Amino acid sequence: MQSLKSKIDSLWLEFHSGGITNPITVIEQISYLMFLRLIDLNESRQENRAKRLGKPYTGLFGPEKQHLRWQNFKQSSGADMLKVVRDEAFPFLREDVVNRSPLGKYLKDANCMIPTGNLLVRAVNAIEALPLEKGDTKGDLYEYLLSKLQTAGIAGQFRTPRHIIRAMVELLDPQPRETVCDPACGTAGFLAGVMDYLKRQHSTPDLIEEDADGEKHYPGDLLEPHRQHIQNEMFYGYDFDSTMLRIAAMNLLLHDVQSRTLHNQDTLVSGFTERYPKDAADRFDVILANPPFKGTIDAESTDPTLKSKVKTKKTELLFLVLILRMLKMGGRCAVIVPDGVLFGSSGAHLAVRQMLVDDHQLEAVVSLPSGVFKPYAGVSTAILVFRKGGRTDDVWFYDVLGDGYSLDDKRTPKPETDDLPGLLKQWNGGQPKTQDQRTKYFTVPAAEIRENKYDLSINRYKEVAYEEVAYDPPKKILGQLKELEQEILGDIEELEGMLK
């Protein structure tokens, strides 16, 4: 796997040296080329299957467009390859594939931005070397590529670290028969994370492979009875950025999900309810999200059903109301929020926290260290875990002091600081109802939270343990200082004697 990551690094540098420096553009162009290769790989599989069965097969390309297949144009010279890919293959993606493939709607704006034949040849050769036809390695590779996104969008969205996603998914334990949604999906990291989790939980042990770097790869063979549901009805994602949706579609495809249910839609505006009424309320078993929480939304365009619950323009509060509406009764959520949501004093902040505690079952508040999202941002955040409906008797708090990486911009690995395994161990062990608020984890009765104006910040309830230190009496300390001064004066006199 490490050697494959090196190939991604080299490919990234090829684009940079070729004049394409915007990371979003680089990933988008690599995604398009991956689409072309994957379409050809799928075409070859279908052809071989039809041949084995002795049946005719009319594929996407047809006899007149065979030169647009990856296996054919990859052998061309730079100038010829650029002409075929830019002038024919990309229009083919925008037109033919849009109409005949479930992935087509994500390609309608596809354009080749690669300026030279030489750069295209190098990119094609690099992608040809990646094992896109093998197991879940391809998904890992694409996640590694996405890790190079180090700029936040104008709305404050940024990529959630994969290990945080993995922990949040495990907190909710999604099942293959359920429906899962991210209402602000970005690159679909949470949805891909759910698929990875399902594979880990539903693979025959003897079929699990381990590569040279010790990384395990799970076939997910035991998911076969649920395959139709997984491919067509399980995963839903919404985002108002069409570029992010294209990347999200590729991410899911490389995690073996050909999802048709990624939509270019802002879920906070009234148009969401109008366009997707079935998804807008009482729809999902599981919601995982790290919604953008920078700035505000235009009050005129905000969905009135959200404003009726809480009067605010702050997206972080509106998303919590939206998620509660989208979940079916008993549905569960893990969502990242800025710390201000936990203790903000405005009427809207108080109303949202009161709604979570009094009208639903708020299960846990997991405090994250402020460096988790560096180098994007240093904001302090927490994970809220809750169920729609039910009753909150008490809330479990866990203080994550480290996530296995340094909390500066470099984010270098520091596995000895990783609190996430401890979090999951305690959670899966039944969340011990300890009242010792000097530990990393403890529970707080809902009544106490109400008394504190629904404050959910961990520091409100966590007790700081002060260790008593014994000091010598002042007279003894003064005596020790005099003795030390006499020793210093003696040393100075000795040095003066040596200089005479």
Stockholm file with secondary structure:
# STOCKHOLM 1.0

chainA/1-500         MQSLKSKIDSLWLEFHSGGITNPITVIEQISYLMFLRLIDLNESRQENRAKRLGKPYTGLFGPEKQHLRWQNFKQSSGADMLKVVRDEAFPFLREDVVNRSPLGKYLKDANCMIPTGNLLVRAVNAIEALPLEKGDTKGDLYEYLLSKLQTAGIAGQFRTPRHIIRAMVELLDPQPRETVCDPACGTAGFLAGVMDYLKRQHSTPDLIEEDADGEKHYPGDLLEPHRQHIQNEMFYGYDFDSTMLRIAAMNLLLHDVQSRTLHNQDTLVSGFTERYPKDAADRFDVILANPPFKGTIDAESTDPTLKSKVKTKKTELLFLVLILRMLKMGGRCAVIVPDGVLFGSSGAHLAVRQMLVDDHQLEAVVSLPSGVFKPYAGVSTAILVFRKGGRTDDVWFYDVLGDGYSLDDKRTPKPETDDLPGLLKQWNGGQPKTQDQRTKYFTVPAAEIRENKYDLSINRYKEVAYEEVAYDPPKKILGQLKELEQEILGDIEELEGMLK
#=GR chainA/1-500 SS CHHHHHHHHHHHHHHHHTTCCCHHHHHHHHHHHHHHHHHHHHHHHHHHHHHHHTCCCCCSSCGGGGGGSHHHHTTSCHHHHHHHIIIIIHHHIIIIIHHHSTTGGGSTTCCCCCCCHHHHHHHHHHHHTSCTTSTTHHHHHHHHHHTTCCCCCTTSCCCCCHHHHHHHHHHHCCCTTSCEEETTCTTTHHHHHHHHHHHHHSSCGGGCEECTTSCEECCCGGGGGGHHHIIIIIEEEEESCHHHHHHHHHHHHTTTCCCSCEEECCTTBHHHHHHCTTTSSSCEEEEEECCCCSSBCCTTTBCHHHHTTCCCCBHHHHHHHHHHHHEEEEEEEEEEEETHHHHCCSHHHHHHHHIIIIISEEEEEEEECTTTTTTTCCCCEEEEEEESSSCCSEEEEEECCCCSBCSSTTCCBCGGGCCHHHHHHHHHTTCCCCCCTTSSEEEEEHHHHHHTTTCCCHHHHCCCCCCCCCCCCHHHHHHHHHHHHHHHHHHHHHHHHHHC
#=GC SS_cons         CHHHHHHHHHHHHHHHHTTCCCHHHHHHHHHHHHHHHHHHHHHHHHHHHHHHHTCCCCCSSCGGGGGGSHHHHTTSCHHHHHHHIIIIIHHHIIIIIHHHSTTGGGSTTCCCCCCCHHHHHHHHHHHHTSCTTSTTHHHHHHHHHHTTCCCCCTTSCCCCCHHHHHHHHHHHCCCTTSCEEETTCTTTHHHHHHHHHHHHHSSCGGGCEECTTSCEECCCGGGGGGHHHIIIIIEEEEESCHHHHHHHHHHHHTTTCCCSCEEECCTTBHHHHHHCTTTSSSCEEEEEECCCCSSBCCTTTBCHHHHTTCCCCBHHHHHHHHHHHHEEEEEEEEEEEETHHHHCCSHHHHHHHHIIIIISEEEEEEEECTTTTTTTCCCCEEEEEEESSSCCSEEEEEECCCCSBCSSTTCCBCGGGCCHHHHHHHHHTTCCCCCCTTSSEEEEEHHHHHHTTTCCCHHHHCCCCCCCCCCCCHHHHHHHHHHHHHHHHHHHHHHHHHHC
//
